[in-house]
Amino acid sequence: MDEKLKIKISIADRVYPLTVNPSQEEGLRSASKKIDAMIKQYEENYAVRDKQDVLAMCALQFASQLEQKQLDKSIDGTETIDRLSKINDLLEQYLSK
């Protein structure tokens, strides 16, 4: 069983101590860097007074990206099933000859 790591992640100038699996460390560090970059972008481009507002917008943007990816996958899945069905029909026609 993997040994847990104790790491510190910084988001919006606050440090959060976490205990994670070693396989999660790189992803968490990358995510915190992306969040901080997004925070900086919002602060530079919009008149934001409160860090909570910026963090809420970051959460909304990440959540909407995740939702869009899931929607795209479900659409792709439907198209794939349709294509496989057509191929199956063609194979049945060919084999019945």
TORKOL-4160 file (C-alpha; in steps of 0.2 Angstrom, whole numbers, padded with zeros to 4 digits, m for minus):
97
<pt num="1" X="0000" Y="0000" Z="0000"/>
<pt num="2" X="0006" Y="0017" Z="m0004"/>
<pt num="3" X="0013" Y="0028" Z="0009"/>
<pt num="4" X="0003" Y="0045" Z="0011"/>
<pt num="5" X="0013" Y="0061" Z="0007"/>
<pt num="6" X="0010" Y="0077" Z="0017"/>
<pt num="7" X="0011" Y="0092" Z="0006"/>
<pt num="8" X="0007" Y="0110" Z="0006"/>
<pt num="9" X="m0003" Y="0118" Z="m0008"/>
<pt num="10" X="m0004" Y="0137" Z="m0010"/>
<pt num="11" X="m0020" Y="0144" Z="m0017"/>
<pt num="12" X="m0024" Y="0163" Z="m0017"/>
<pt num="13" X="m0010" Y="0167" Z="m0005"/>
<pt num="14" X="m0016" Y="0154" Z="0008"/>
<pt num="15" X="m0007" Y="0138" Z="0012"/>
<pt num="16" X="m0017" Y="0121" Z="0013"/>
<pt num="17" X="m0009" Y="0106" Z="0021"/>
<pt num="18" X="m0015" Y="0090" Z="0013"/>
<pt num="19" X="m0011" Y="0072" Z="0015"/>
<pt num="20" X="m0012" Y="0063" Z="m0002"/>
<pt num="21" X="m0007" Y="0048" Z="m0012"/>
<pt num="22" X="0010" Y="0050" Z="m0021"/>
<pt num="23" X="0000" Y="0048" Z="m0037"/>
<pt num="24" X="m0011" Y="0063" Z="m0034"/>
<pt num="25" X="0003" Y="0075" Z="m0029"/>
<pt num="26" X="0008" Y="0081" Z="m0047"/>
<pt num="27" X="m0010" Y="0084" Z="m0052"/>
<pt num="28" X="m0014" Y="0094" Z="m0036"/>
<pt num="29" X="0001" Y="0105" Z="m0038"/>
<pt num="30" X="m0003" Y="0108" Z="m0057"/>
<pt num="31" X="m0021" Y="0112" Z="m0052"/>
<pt num="32" X="m0016" Y="0124" Z="m0039"/>
<pt num="33" X="m0004" Y="0133" Z="m0052"/>
<pt num="34" X="m0019" Y="0134" Z="m0064"/>
<pt num="35" X="m0030" Y="0141" Z="m0051"/>
<pt num="36" X="m0017" Y="0154" Z="m0046"/>
<pt num="37" X="m0015" Y="0159" Z="m0064"/>
<pt num="38" X="m0034" Y="0161" Z="m0067"/>
<pt num="39" X="m0035" Y="0171" Z="m0051"/>
<pt num="40" X="m0021" Y="0183" Z="m0058"/>
<pt num="41" X="m0030" Y="0184" Z="m0074"/>
<pt num="42" X="m0047" Y="0189" Z="m0066"/>
<pt num="43" X="m0039" Y="0201" Z="m0055"/>
<pt num="44" X="m0030" Y="0210" Z="m0070"/>
<pt num="45" X="m0045" Y="0210" Z="m0081"/>
<pt num="46" X="m0059" Y="0214" Z="m0070"/>
<pt num="47" X="m0062" Y="0226" Z="m0055"/>
<pt num="48" X="m0063" Y="0212" Z="m0042"/>
<pt num="49" X="m0063" Y="0218" Z="m0024"/>
<pt num="50" X="m0065" Y="0201" Z="m0015"/>
<pt num="51" X="m0055" Y="0185" Z="m0017"/>
<pt num="52" X="m0070" Y="0175" Z="m0013"/>
<pt num="53" X="m0078" Y="0182" Z="m0029"/>
<pt num="54" X="m0063" Y="0177" Z="m0039"/>
<pt num="55" X="m0062" Y="0160" Z="m0032"/>
<pt num="56" X="m0081" Y="0158" Z="m0036"/>
<pt num="57" X="m0078" Y="0163" Z="m0054"/>
<pt num="58" X="m0063" Y="0150" Z="m0055"/>
<pt num="59" X="m0074" Y="0136" Z="m0048"/>
<pt num="60" X="m0087" Y="0141" Z="m0061"/>
<pt num="61" X="m0075" Y="0141" Z="m0075"/>
<pt num="62" X="m0067" Y="0124" Z="m0070"/>
<pt num="63" X="m0084" Y="0116" Z="m0067"/>
<pt num="64" X="m0091" Y="0122" Z="m0084"/>
<pt num="65" X="m0075" Y="0115" Z="m0093"/>
<pt num="66" X="m0078" Y="0098" Z="m0084"/>
<pt num="67" X="m0097" Y="0098" Z="m0089"/>
<pt num="68" X="m0093" Y="0103" Z="m0107"/>
<pt num="69" X="m0081" Y="0089" Z="m0108"/>
<pt num="70" X="m0093" Y="0076" Z="m0102"/>
<pt num="71" X="m0107" Y="0083" Z="m0114"/>
<pt num="72" X="m0094" Y="0081" Z="m0128"/>
<pt num="73" X="m0091" Y="0063" Z="m0123"/>
<pt num="74" X="m0109" Y="0059" Z="m0122"/>
<pt num="75" X="m0112" Y="0066" Z="m0139"/>
<pt num="76" X="m0097" Y="0057" Z="m0146"/>
<pt num="77" X="m0103" Y="0041" Z="m0138"/>
<pt num="78" X="m0120" Y="0042" Z="m0147"/>
<pt num="79" X="m0112" Y="0045" Z="m0164"/>
<pt num="80" X="m0100" Y="0030" Z="m0161"/>
<pt num="81" X="m0115" Y="0019" Z="m0157"/>
<pt num="82" X="m0124" Y="0025" Z="m0173"/>
<pt num="83" X="m0108" Y="0021" Z="m0183"/>
<pt num="84" X="m0106" Y="0004" Z="m0176"/>
<pt num="85" X="m0124" Y="0000" Z="m0179"/>
<pt num="86" X="m0122" Y="0005" Z="m0197"/>
<pt num="87" X="m0106" Y="m0006" Z="m0199"/>
<pt num="88" X="m0115" Y="m0020" Z="m0191"/>
<pt num="89" X="m0130" Y="m0019" Z="m0203"/>
<pt num="90" X="m0118" Y="m0019" Z="m0218"/>
<pt num="91" X="m0109" Y="m0034" Z="m0211"/>
<pt num="92" X="m0125" Y="m0043" Z="m0209"/>
<pt num="93" X="m0130" Y="m0039" Z="m0227"/>
<pt num="94" X="m0113" Y="m0045" Z="m0233"/>
<pt num="95" X="m0113" Y="m0061" Z="m0223"/>
<pt num="96" X="m0131" Y="m0066" Z="m0228"/>
<pt num="97" X="m0126" Y="m0066" Z="m0247"/>
